[in-house]
Amino acid sequence: MTTGQTPEMTLQLAPDDVVQRLLASANVCDQRKGRDLAQLLDLSRGPWAGRFQVLGFRPGPDRSLGVVCLMRANGLLRSGAQPEPLDTWFFVLAVPHSYPLAAPVARFIRAIPYCGHVVHPRFLPDLTRLPAELQEHLREGAGHVCWVRSGQWTADASNSLAVAVWHVSRLITFAKSHGEAGSVNPSARDYALREAEAGRLPLGPPLPYPLENGAPGAADCTAATDEAGDDDVEWVGGPAAEGGDDAD
């Protein structure tokens, strides 16, 4: 797969090296991150080969780890009067320091999909009509993906980084679309409803569902997060990334 320049990368570490650092940590939450990242890499070399790739890593706010990803899936880009097809996307999957107690956050960079679940600067809803949680998604900025509600996320093995990526692929291909009144892009939501009625959705197949890899959950992360201290893996950024639409 030819990817060109890697966007927004600051950690010059091979993905497998990052996995090994996390697995070697005394912090059980880091260990869970390592297992879930290992699953992502396995999928990129197996069932998702040619459609998904981990390009690199970047340190994020509040000690999070950003996983820079490339995904090939049929979606829509809205740069003019009408949506246009696009099948190559870059996004950052931000893995919180306390993961899996907190859900990962996905944010598209470079190109922003035209999708009812992705914040688009040209198609913003009326904040006063949105519930507080969706307002928070909007405050996160353009490219932010509303892929899961906070009350729906659990720390067990039924949720993982791979499941998060799978959900994102379902949303941008319109394989999964909701018609709720609250949407971070009401224009794209209405477009999806019309296309669904006409039988023109989904736009293409999402990534195959990631089969569970037997990784245990992390029910003991709560205590470990408070006690781990200096045993956590720390990520120190390198040179500033070049260009891109993801300025923090």
Backbone as a ProteinNet text record, in pm:
[ID]
protein_1_A
[PRIMARY]
MTTGQTPEMTLQLAPDDVVQRLLASANVCDQRKGRDLAQLLDLSRGPWAGRFQVLGFRPGPDRSLGVVCLMRANGLLRSGAQPEPLDTWFFVLAVPHSYPLAAPVARFIRAIPYCGHVVHPRFLPDLTRLPAELQEHLREGAGHVCWVRSGQWTADASNSLAVAVWHVSRLITFAKSHGEAGSVNPSARDYALREAEAGRLPLGPPLPYPLENGAPGAADCTAATDEAGDDDVEWVGGPAAEGGDDAD
[TERTIARY]
84.2	0	87.7	61	135.9	59.2	121.1	49.2	97.4	213.8	266.8	316.3	313.7	361.2	264.3	318.9	237.1	195.4	65.5	22.4	37.6	81.6	72.6	146	259.1	331.3	444.1	460.9	568.9	652.8	598.7	674.6	734.2	864.7	931.1	962.9	857.8	871.4	790	844.3	770.3	650.2	536.7	418.1	443.2	519.6	545.3	627.1	716.5	793.4	702.7	604.7	510	430.1	386.4	312	395.9	523.4	607.6	630.6	646	661.1	537.6	421.3	297.5	279.3	306.6	290.5	386.8	503.3	604.3	577.6	481.8	451.4	391.7	414.9	353.7	208.6	166.5	30.6	-61.6	-167.4	-254.2	-330.7	-353.1	-420	-328.4	-197.8	-102.9	-99.3	-103.8	-102.8	-223.9	-339.9	-460.8	-444.7	-386.5	-360.3	-271.4	-169.4	-78.1	-148.3	-235.1	-308.3	-401	-468.8	-562.4	-489.7	-375	-295.5	-241.8	-202.2	-154.5	-265.4	-390.5	-502.5	-520.3	-506.5	-517.1	-411.6	-288.4	-180.4	-206.3	-256	-287.8	-395.4	-497.1	-603.2	-550.4	-459.3	-404.5	-320.6	-270.4	-189.4	-270.9	-396.5	-482.8	-611.2	-726.6	-856.4	-871.4	-796.3	-808.1	-693.3	-611.9	-496.9	-543.4	-473.2	-509.4	-615.8	-681.1	-787.4	-760.4	-670.7	-641.5	-494.3	-436.3	-295.2	-270.3	-190.3	-140.7	-15.4	-20.6	90.5	193.5	151.3	244	169.3	241.1	185.7	221.9	143.8	171.3	123	196	147.2	29.9	-69.5	-187.2	-204.3	-308.4	-334.3	-370.3	-343.8	-378.2	-318.4	-196.1	-119.1	-183.3	-262.5	-321.3	-220	-247.9	-164.3	-247.2	-200.5	-270.9	-218	-307.3	-271.8	-314.5	-217.1	-246	-279.3	-399	-449.8	-485.6	-474	-524.4	-631.8	-744.1	-852.4	-905.2	-926.9	-987.5	-1130.5	-1225.4	-1367.7	-1443.7	-1547.9	-1624.2	-1705.3	-1668.9	-1740.8	-1765.7	-1804.8	-1836.6	-1759.4	-1714.7	-1649	-1735.9	-1762	-1845.2	-1758.6	-1707.8	-1627.2	-1697.3	-1802.6	-1877.6	-2025.1	-2104.2	-2249.1	-2302.9	-2233.4	-2280.6	-2172.2	-2212	-2112.8	-2041.7	-1914.6	-1835.2	-1773.1	-1754.4	-1698.5	-1550.5	-1511.9	-1371.5	-1353.8	-1242.8	-1226.1	-1100.1	-1026.5	-905.2	-912.2	-897.1	-916.6	-803.2	-768.8	-672.7	-745.3	-719	-775.7	-681.7	-700	-623.4	-717.3	-680.2	-754.5	-683.6	-741.8	-680.6	-717.8	-615.7	-636.2	-609.6	-712.5	-693	-593.4	-532.9	-439.5	-506	-633.9	-705	-777.4	-753.4	-816	-788.9	-890.2	-1022	-1133.2	-1098.9	-1204.2	-1270.6	-1196.7	-1251.4	-1240.4	-1337.4	-1343.4	-1240.5	-1189.4	-1103	-1183.4	-1113.8	-1177.7	-1119.5	-1205.2	-1159.8	-1180	-1078.8	-1087.4	-1020.8	-1097.5	-1043.8	-954.5	-848.4	-757.3	-746.2	-697.9	-690.9	-830.3	-898.7	-1033.1	-1134.5	-1246.9	-1350.6	-1469.9	-1511.8	-1624.8	-1754.6	-1836.8	-1972	-2059.4	-2086.5	-2150.9	-2221.3	-2338.1	-2413.9	-2349.4	-2244.5	-2178.4	-2039.2	-2003.9	-1872	-1890.8	-1824.3	-1836.6	-1772.5	-1850.8	-1803.6	-1819.1	-1715.5	-1724.1	-1828.6	-1869.5	-1966.8	-2111.2	-2132.2	-2268.7	-2292.4	-2287.1	-2301.2	-2448.3	-2492.1	-2631	-2650.6	-2774.2	-2809.2	-2777.2	-2679.5	-2636.2	-2749.8	-2839.6	-2945	-3042.1	-3041.7	-3134.6	-3067.6	-2942.5	-2869	-2855	-2856.9	-2826.1	-2682	-2653.4	-2521.9	-2409.1	-2429	-2320.5	-2283.2	-2384.5	-2353.5	-2290.4	-2328.8	-2263.7	-2114.8	-2080.6	-1939.9	-1864.4	-1928	-1864.5	-1833.3	-1925.8	-1903	-1788.1	-1778.1	-1669.8	-1532.9	-1530.9	-1404	-1350	-1435.8	-1388.1	-1410.3	-1375.4	-1397.7	-1326.6	-1394.3	-1337.5	-1368.6	-1418.3	-1447.9	-1565	-1551.9	-1652.1	-1735.1	-1866.2	-1957.7	-1994.6	-1908.8	-1929.3	-1988.8	-1982.9	-2040.2	-2079.9	-2190.4	-2229.8	-2152.6	-2124.3	-2041.7	-2104.6	-2237.2	-2303.4	-2300.6	-2263.8	-2259.9	-2122.3	-2021.3	-1886.3	-1864.5	-1807.9	-1770.2	-1624.1	-1561.2	-1417.7	-1384.2	-1485.1	-1455	-1410.5	-1381.4	-1322.9	-1421.9	-1551.3	-1647.1	-1623.8	-1552.3	-1510.6	-1359	-1309.6	-1165	-1133.3	-1005.3	-966.7	-1013.3	-1007.4	-1051.6	-1201.9	-1279	-1423.2	-1452.8	-1375.3	-1393.2	-1368.7	-1260.9	-1230.1	-1339.3	-1387.3	-1495.7	-1620.3	-1655	-1771.2	-1751.7	-1633.4	-1607.1	-1626.8	-1581.2	-1597.4	-1744.2	-1824.1	-1967.8	-2036	-1992.3	-2057	-2028.3	-1901.7	-1870.5	-1917.9	-1938.9	-1994.5	-2147.5	-2205.8	-2350.6	-2406	-2321.5	-2370.3	-2448.7	-2422	-2496.7	-2528.2	-2655.7	-2695.6	-2821.8	-2828.8	-2944.8	-3017.3	-3146.9	-3225.2	-3270.4	-3194.2	-3236.1	-3231	-3309.2	-3313.1	-3178.1	-3109.2	-2978.7	-2870.5	-2800	-2692.4	-2587.3	-2459.9	-2353.7	-2341.8	-2409.2	-2415.8	-2554.6	-2652.7	-2789.9	-2804.7	-2721.4	-2727.8	-2694.2	-2586.1	-2546.4	-2647	-2703.5	-2805.4	-2925	-2973.8	-3088.9	-3054.8	-2933.1	-2888.5	-2891.8	-2842.6	-2838.8	-2979.9	-3073.9	-3211.3	-3271.7	-3245.6	-3297.9	-3235	-3103.2	-3034.7	-3078.7	-3105.6	-3151.7	-3289.7	-3377.8	-3511.1	-3503.4	-3402.8	-3385.3	-3309.7	-3266.9	-3196.8	-3053.4	-2991.3	-2854.2	-2749.8	-2786	-2690.9	-2683.5	-2569.4	-2448.8	-2369	-2274	-2188	-2089.1	-2061.4	-1966.5	-1954.9	-1877.6	-1866.5	-1779.7	-1822.2	-1733.4	-1622.6	-1531.6	-1431.8	-1500.3	-1448.1	-1506.6	-1502.8	-1602.4	-1606.8	-1485.2	-1418.3	-1299.6	-1339.3	-1303.6	-1332	-1252.9	-1312.7	-1244.2	-1117	-1011.9	-883.9	-855.9	-958.7	-940.6	-876.4	-852.2	-788.9	-884	-836.1	-924.1	-958.6	-1060.5	-1099.2	-1002.4	-1040.2	-951.2	-1029.7	-1099.3	-1181.5	-1098.8	-967.9	-883.7	-809.3	-844.5	-771.2	-795.6	-910.2	-943.2	-839.1	-810.2	-711.4	-572.5	-541.9	-407	-377.2	-476.2	-453.9	-412.7	-471.5	-439	-303.2	-258.4	-138.7	-15.5	-35	75.5	190	159.6	263.8	363	492.2	597.4	609.9	529.4	535.8	460.9	385.1	313.7	413.2	372.2	451.2	428.6	536.9	527.6	572.5	503.4	535.8	584.7	702.8	762.1	766.1	710.8	699.8	831.9	841.7	957.9	932.3	987.7	968.3	821.5	783.6	646.8	608.4	483	436.5	421.9	426.9	418	272.8	229.6	102	-14	-111.8	-227.3	-336.2	-453.5	-569.6	-594.2	-497.6	-523.9	-447.8	-440	-367.4	-439.7	-365.4	-426.2	-417.5
-119.2	0	124.1	213.6	338	445.9	503	598.1	740.1	761.4	897	944.3	1074.6	1128.7	1093.9	1054.4	1020.6	1147.6	1169.9	1294	1291.7	1403.8	1429.1	1326	1272.9	1177.4	1247.3	1214.6	1272.1	1166.6	1048.7	942.3	851	853.9	773.6	634.6	560.6	425.7	331.4	212.8	112.5	66.9	39.4	-3.1	-120.7	-219.2	-334.3	-295.6	-196.4	-149.6	-83.1	-5.4	57.8	-48.4	-150.3	-259.1	-323.7	-351.3	-416.7	-328.8	-197.9	-106.9	-109.4	-109.3	-109.9	-242.5	-352	-482.2	-501.3	-436.6	-450.5	-358.3	-268.8	-175.2	-247.7	-193.5	-247.9	-203.5	-110.6	-57.4	-144.9	-198.9	-291.7	-222.2	-92.8	-21.5	-10.4	11.6	10.4	-128.1	-232.2	-367.9	-392.6	-341.3	-356.7	-279.4	-159.2	-83.9	-165.7	-228.3	-307.8	-424.3	-492.6	-605.1	-557.9	-446.1	-396.9	-343.4	-278.5	-234.1	-353.7	-458.2	-578.8	-637.6	-633.2	-682	-597.2	-464.3	-376.8	-412.2	-434.4	-468.4	-602.8	-699.4	-830.3	-817.7	-735.2	-715.7	-648.1	-550.6	-479.2	-570.8	-678	-773.4	-894.7	-901.5	-1014.2	-970.1	-981.2	-951.2	-808.8	-713.1	-573.4	-531.3	-623.7	-589.6	-517.5	-408.7	-329.9	-225.8	-233	-138.1	-59.9	-105.6	-35.9	-51.5	58	54.8	151.5	108.3	197.7	264.4	397.2	470.1	516.5	540.4	591.1	637.7	713.6	752.8	897.9	958.6	1094.8	1109.2	1183.7	1208.1	1304.2	1279.2	1364.4	1432.5	1512.9	1582.1	1484.1	1526.3	1445.7	1305.9	1297.1	1172.6	1064.9	1105.8	1009.5	974.8	865.9	822.2	827.8	901.3	910.3	807.9	726.2	625.6	680.5	710.5	767	651.7	657.6	546	588.1	494.6	508.8	403.4	443.6	349.7	370.6	260.5	265.6	213.1	304.3	270.9	375.4	333.4	424.7	522.3	649.7	753.1	871.7	982.8	1103.2	1222.6	1304.9	1431	1543	1642.6	1755.4	1880.9	1911.5	2031.4	2132.8	2087.3	2176.1	2165.7	2179.6	2178	2038.4	1935.7	1798.9	1710.5	1607.3	1512.9	1439.4	1413	1339.3	1218.2	1109.2	988.7	1004.8	945.4	937.8	807.4	739	607.5	594.4	702.6	696.1	803.6	762.6	852.6	837.8	948.3	949	994.8	927.5	972.6	935.4	1005.5	977.9	916.4	799.9	733.9	766.1	855.3	897.3	798.5	734.1	634.1	700.6	719.5	790.6	720.1	797.5	740.6	630.6	648.7	553.3	444.8	436.8	332.9	195.7	109.4	113.5	171.1	236	297	411.7	478.2	583.9	538.2	578.3	533.7	606.7	541.2	610.3	710.6	810.9	917.8	919	923.5	926	1065.7	1112	1242.7	1235.4	1266.8	1265.4	1386.6	1365.5	1473.3	1474.7	1586.7	1610.4	1622.4	1512.2	1515.7	1474.8	1546.2	1518.3	1455.5	1336.7	1272.2	1351.2	1346	1400.9	1292.1	1304.6	1197.6	1260.3	1210.1	1264.8	1247.6	1165.4	1138.1	1200.7	1283.5	1347.4	1498.9	1570.7	1716.2	1776.9	1855.2	1920.2	2071.3	2149.3	2294.1	2365.7	2306.4	2372.9	2338.9	2234.8	2187.3	2164.5	2272.3	2262.5	2275.3	2196.8	2205.1	2319.8	2342.3	2442.1	2384.7	2443.7	2391.3	2386.5	2481.3	2489.6	2372.4	2301.1	2188.8	2053.4	2055.7	1930.7	1896.9	1767.7	1728.4	1761.8	1768.5	1812.8	1728.4	1598.5	1512.4	1543.2	1569.4	1603.2	1741.9	1832.7	1962.9	1948.2	1853.2	1829	1778	1693.2	1645.8	1763.2	1856.7	1973.4	2058	2070.7	2151.4	2088.3	1958	1891.7	1933.4	1985.7	2042.7	1956.1	2012.8	1947.6	1813.4	1717.3	1583.8	1488.6	1541.5	1457	1363.6	1236.4	1134.9	1101.8	1113.2	1070	924.2	833.2	691.8	610.7	663.2	592.5	694.9	669.2	751.5	703.3	795.4	760.8	649.1	645.7	542.1	405.7	400.3	273.2	206.2	278.9	223.4	143.8	26.3	-55	-94.6	-126.7	-154.8	-299.5	-383.9	-525.1	-547.4	-674	-707.7	-697.6	-670.9	-653.6	-522.7	-429.6	-305.4	-305.2	-253	-250.7	-143.2	-118.1	-22.7	-70.7	-200.8	-255.1	-236.7	-255.4	-234.4	-87.5	3.8	146.2	177	123.6	146.4	87	-30.7	-93.6	-5.5	49.8	138.7	260.9	318.2	435.4	399.6	281.4	240.3	222.2	176.3	160.3	294.2	393.6	524.3	594.8	596.1	674.5	606.5	474.3	405.9	405.4	460.5	461.1	320.1	226.4	93.1	97.6	197.7	220.9	368.4	401.5	541.7	556.5	664.9	690.9	814.8	821.3	936.2	1021.9	1019.5	1093.4	1243.7	1317.2	1463.1	1523.6	1466.2	1517	1457.3	1540.5	1493.6	1602.2	1561.9	1662.5	1716	1653.1	1705.4	1674	1759.4	1731.2	1725.8	1799.7	1794.7	1654.5	1596	1460.9	1357.1	1379.7	1286.8	1282.2	1398.9	1404	1342.5	1366.9	1307	1154.5	1101.9	957.1	898.9	969.4	920.7	912.3	1013.6	1011.9	898.3	881.5	776.2	637.3	622.6	493.3	460.7	560.9	538.4	499.4	549.9	517.3	386.8	323	195.8	206.9	322.6	344.3	336	284	268.6	121.7	78	156	189.4	279.4	320.1	211.2	123.5	14.5	-63.1	-169.6	-251.4	-184.4	-188.8	-145.8	-249.1	-220.6	-321.1	-442.4	-562.9	-681.8	-669.2	-725.4	-718.3	-788.6	-724.3	-787.6	-896.1	-1017.8	-1127.2	-1108.7	-1147.2	-1133.3	-1217	-1158.4	-1229.6	-1294.2	-1302	-1367.9	-1281.9	-1153.9	-1066.5	-1041.9	-1056.3	-1033.8	-887.6	-860.4	-722.9	-659.2	-543.5	-470.1	-416.7	-505.8	-463	-406.9	-442.6	-397.1	-269	-202.6	-83.5	34.4	40.3	157	178.7	73.6	86.9	106.4	33.8	41.1	179.7	246.7	379.3	476.7	463.4	553.2	522.9	396.8	355.8	343.7	347.7	312.7	412.5	540.8	641.8	636.8	629.3	635.7	509.7	407.3	285.4	299.4	408.2	429.7	452.9	415.6	449	595.4	670.7	812.7	830.4	915.4	939.1	1081.9	1097.4	1229.4	1256.3	1370.6	1402.7	1441.6	1423.8	1461.4	1592.9	1610.3	1734	1758	1881.6	1915.7	1855.5	1812.5	1754.1	1863	1818	1912	1930.1	2054.1	2089	2014.2	1977.2	1900.7	1990.6	1930	2003.2	1980.9	1919.3	1875.2	1956	2086.4	2169.4	2172.1	2147.7	2146.3	2285
0	0	0	-94.1	-99.7	-26	76.7	160.4	143.4	79.3	68.9	203.8	223.8	350	462.5	573.7	688.9	761.2	780	842.7	993.4	1049.4	1193.5	1278.9	1233.3	1315	1389.3	1516.4	1594.7	1664.9	1686.8	1752	1646.2	1631.7	1529.1	1584.9	1615.8	1668.8	1582	1559.2	1484.2	1566.9	1502.3	1577.3	1670	1624.5	1710.9	1833.1	1820.5	1935.7	2038.6	1990.6	2082.4	2157.4	2086.9	2150.4	2260.2	2231.6	2330.3	2453	2434.1	2547.9	2637	2574.4	2651	2723.9	2657.5	2721.1	2837.2	2829.7	2935.8	3054	3043	3150.4	3270.8	3389.5	3510.5	3525.5	3445.6	3452.2	3368.3	3430.6	3358.5	3246.3	3258.9	3149.7	3028.8	3052.3	2941.3	2876.3	2957.8	2903.7	2814.6	2858.4	2776	2644.9	2650.2	2527	2433.9	2491.5	2411.2	2342.9	2415.2	2355.5	2244	2268.7	2168.2	2044.6	2065.6	1951.6	1872.6	1943.8	1876.1	1789.1	1838.4	1758	1632.6	1646.1	1529.6	1425.1	1470.9	1377.9	1311.1	1388	1329.7	1222.5	1250.3	1152.3	1026	1044.1	928.2	839.9	896.3	820	775.2	822.6	790.9	724.7	796.3	733.6	682.4	741.2	697.3	606.4	563	477.9	351.9	317.9	201.8	227.9	346.2	377.8	505.5	587.1	712.6	745.7	797.3	834.4	949.4	1045.6	1150.5	1095.6	1080.7	1019.9	1121.3	1244	1344.7	1467.2	1551	1679.6	1709.6	1796.7	1840.9	1984.1	2067.9	2203.4	2199.4	2283.4	2286.7	2420.1	2433.8	2560.2	2671.1	2793.3	2911.7	2905.8	2852.3	2850.1	2763.4	2666.7	2574.2	2465.3	2396.2	2285	2157.8	2058.3	1931.6	1833	1779.7	1679.9	1543.8	1457.6	1326.1	1230.7	1171.6	1092.9	950.9	859.2	723.1	702.8	647.4	621.3	479.8	410	277.1	289.2	266.5	274	193.6	124.7	40.6	125.7	116.8	187.6	96.5	157.9	81.9	135.1	43.2	75.7	21.4	104.4	60.5	55.5	-63.5	-82.1	-170.9	-242.9	-331.3	-302.6	-406.6	-389.4	-362.7	-411.9	-397.9	-336.8	-263.1	-210.2	-322.4	-301.9	-399	-331.3	-405.4	-344	-309.7	-200.2	-159.1	-83.8	-107.7	-44.8	39.4	58.7	139.8	247.7	372.9	486.4	586.8	648.6	758.5	885	994.4	1121.3	1235.4	1346.3	1467.3	1569.4	1619.5	1726.2	1857.1	1936	2061.9	2171.8	2229.2	2333.2	2468	2551.6	2678.4	2769.9	2857.5	2954.7	3036.6	3070.9	3155.3	3075.4	2944.5	2862.4	2922.9	2932.3	2869.6	2956.6	3067.5	3148.5	3074.3	2987.8	2902.4	2757.9	2676.4	2537.4	2451.5	2347.7	2251.3	2170.7	2119	2043.2	1902.6	1802.2	1662.7	1605.4	1531.1	1466.4	1329.4	1225.5	1090	1067.6	991.1	954	802.1	749.4	604.8	544.9	519.2	461.2	567.6	572.2	671	599.7	639.7	571.9	590.1	486.9	493	553.1	681.2	757.7	877.2	909.9	1020.7	1155.6	1162.8	1290	1298.9	1200.7	1198.3	1192.7	1282.2	1286.8	1162.3	1089.3	966.7	982.8	953.5	979.4	895.1	781.5	693.9	728.1	806.2	829.8	979.1	1054.7	1198.9	1239.4	1336.5	1382.8	1480.4	1514.8	1615.7	1753.4	1821.4	1950.8	2052.4	2045.3	2147.6	2139.1	2027.6	2011.1	2033	2072.8	2090.8	2238.6	2272.6	2410.4	2444.7	2573.5	2619.7	2563.7	2551.6	2505.1	2360.7	2276	2137.6	2127.6	2216.4	2218.7	2247.9	2334.5	2367.2	2244.4	2165.6	2042	1949.4	1938.1	1852.2	1903.2	2034.1	2091.8	2066.3	2040.6	2010.8	1873.9	1787.9	1662.2	1540	1425.3	1296.1	1287.8	1230.1	1213.3	1326.5	1437.9	1553.6	1521.7	1561.2	1528.4	1651.5	1637.6	1743.2	1715.6	1758.3	1724.2	1838.7	1961.5	2075.5	2181.3	2248.6	2362.7	2484.7	2575.7	2691.5	2773.5	2782.3	2860.1	2794.3	2666.4	2594.8	2599.6	2643	2645.8	2773.5	2760.6	2875.9	2862.1	2977.7	2978.1	2947.5	2926.8	2904	2759.6	2729	2599.1	2484	2514.8	2405.7	2331.2	2393.7	2329.3	2318.3	2209	2186.2	2084.5	2060.4	1957.1	1820.5	1797	1668.6	1649.9	1756.1	1746.9	1717.9	1778.1	1751	1603.3	1547.2	1405.5	1318	1352.5	1276.4	1275.3	1392	1399.1	1308.9	1310.3	1225.8	1079	1038.3	898.6	863.4	957.9	932.8	913.9	990.4	983.7	852.4	809.4	689.5	561.5	563.7	447.2	450.4	555.7	576.7	588.9	632.4	664.5	794.9	875.6	999	1004.1	1005.8	1006.6	1087.9	1162.8	1247.3	1196.5	1219.5	1177.9	1293.2	1401.4	1519.6	1495.4	1573.3	1558.6	1591.9	1689.8	1728.7	1641.3	1566.6	1479.5	1472.3	1463.6	1453.4	1311.1	1213.5	1077	1021.1	1048.9	1004.3	852.9	778.8	632.8	582.9	635.6	594.6	643	761.1	810.2	716.3	675.1	585.5	449.6	402.1	276	287.5	400	419.4	423.3	485.3	490.2	350.5	267.7	130.9	48.7	63.4	-11.7	34.8	162.7	213.4	158.1	152.5	96.5	-51	-120.3	-262	-282.4	-174.5	-184.2	-231	-206.9	-255.2	-143.9	-30.2	79.7	119.5	171.1	200.8	74.8	92.8	-18.2	-55.9	36.8	16.6	145	144.8	265.3	371.8	497.8	605.2	625.3	713.6	747.9	808.5	784.3	847.5	1000	1064.6	1210.9	1269.3	1366.5	1426.9	1524.9	1495.5	1587.2	1715	1826.8	1954.7	1954.6	2011.9	2013.8	2148.7	2233.1	2361.2	2467	2435.1	2534.3	2649.6	2773.5	2888.2	2902.6	2979.8	3009.4	3106.2	3156.3	3246	3363.7	3432.7	3544.8	3659.2	3664.7	3774.4	3740.5	3631.3	3589.9	3682.4	3747.8	3829.2	3937	4014.2	4120.8	4063.6	3957.2	3901	3846	3788.6	3734.2	3843.4	3961	4071.8	4132.7	4121.8	4192.6	4104.1	3970.9	3882	3886.5	3896.7	3908.1	3794.4	3827.4	3727.6	3644.1	3674.4	3594.4	3462.8	3446.3	3320	3206.9	3086.8	2969.1	2935.6	2922.1	2886.5	2742.2	2668	2528.4	2512.8	2459.2	2438.8	2291	2250.5	2109	2047.7	1917	1839.6	1769	1649.1	1574.7	1543.4	1527.5	1495	1360.6	1351.4	1226	1120.5	995.9	885.8	843.1	832.2	769.7	828.4	741.8	782.8	836	859.3	906.2	1054.5	1123.7	1260.2	1361	1343.6	1438.6	1570	1677.7	1811.4	1874.2
[MASK]
++++++++++++++++++++++++++++++++++++++++++++++++++++++++++++++++++++++++++++++++++++++++++++++++++++++++++++++++++++++++++++++++++++++++++++++++++++++++++++++++++++++++++++++++++++++++++++++++++++++++++++++++++++++++++++++++++++++++++++++++++++++++

